[in-house]
Amino acid sequence: MMEPTKVNKQHDLHMRSRKQIELTGVQNVESFDNEEFLLSTELGQLTIRGTHLHIKNLSLENGMLSLEGNIHSLIYQDPGAQGKNKGILRKLFK
């Protein structure tokens, strides 16, 4: 009898001098501007806040994202938690 295989979700984040971030396990970029990025990752929603933020490299097929700018904060929500922007969209389209 075959045992079900566990799918190991992986998400890595490497930051250099609070100026560059390289991420893996990125599923989608929900929204972005030069002060905030809202991302869906393998391990939950991630909000990156800062100034002069911009995308250096993006490959959703490979789940990779590179950002540059002045990074002020990284905020994670659990995978089951409702994201800020999803709540707003649900209210609009009810």
C-alpha positions in Angstrom: 0.0 0.0 0.0 1.4 3.4 -1.0 1.7 6.1 1.6 0.6 9.6 0.7 3.6 11.8 0.1 3.9 15.0 2.0 4.3 18.1 -0.1 7.0 20.2 1.5 6.3 23.8 0.9 9.3 26.0 0.7 9.8 29.7 1.0 13.2 31.4 1.4 14.0 35.0 2.0 17.5 36.5 1.7 18.0 40.2 2.5 21.2 42.2 2.0 21.8 45.4 4.0 18.0 46.1 4.0 18.4 47.2 0.4 17.8 43.9 -1.6 15.6 40.9 -1.0 15.5 37.7 -2.9 12.5 35.4 -2.4 11.6 31.9 -3.4 8.2 30.2 -3.0 6.3 33.3 -4.4 3.0 32.3 -5.8 1.6 35.7 -6.8 2.2 39.4 -6.5 -1.2 40.7 -5.3 -0.3 44.4 -5.5 2.7 46.6 -5.4 3.8 50.2 -5.5 7.1 51.9 -4.5 6.1 51.7 -0.7 4.4 48.3 -0.3 4.4 44.8 -1.9 1.6 42.3 -1.1 2.7 38.7 -2.0 1.2 35.3 -1.7 3.9 32.8 -0.8 4.0 29.0 -0.2 3.8 29.8 3.6 1.3 32.6 3.7 0.8 36.3 2.8 3.8 38.5 3.0 3.7 42.3 3.1 7.0 44.2 2.4 7.0 47.9 3.3 9.7 50.5 2.5 10.6 53.3 0.2 11.7 53.3 -3.4 10.8 49.6 -3.8 11.0 48.2 -7.3 11.1 44.8 -8.9 14.6 43.7 -10.0 13.6 40.2 -11.2 10.3 38.2 -11.2 9.6 34.7 -12.3 6.3 33.3 -11.1 6.9 30.1 -13.0 9.9 29.5 -10.8 8.4 31.3 -7.7 11.3 33.8 -7.6 11.2 37.5 -6.9 14.0 40.0 -6.3 13.3 43.5 -5.0 15.5 46.6 -4.4 14.9 49.7 -2.3 14.9 50.7 1.4 13.2 47.9 3.3 11.4 48.9 6.5 9.3 45.9 7.5 8.3 42.4 6.6 5.0 41.1 7.9 3.7 37.5 7.5 0.2 36.2 7.9 -0.6 32.5 8.4 -1.6 30.6 5.3 -5.2 30.2 6.5 -5.5 33.9 7.6 -7.6 36.2 5.4 -5.4 38.8 3.6 -6.1 42.5 3.8 -6.7 42.9 0.1 -8.8 39.7 -0.2 -11.2 41.1 2.5 -11.7 44.3 0.6 -12.3 42.5 -2.6 -14.8 40.2 -1.0 -16.7 43.2 0.4 -16.8 44.9 -3.0 -18.1 41.9 -4.9 -20.7 40.7 -2.5 
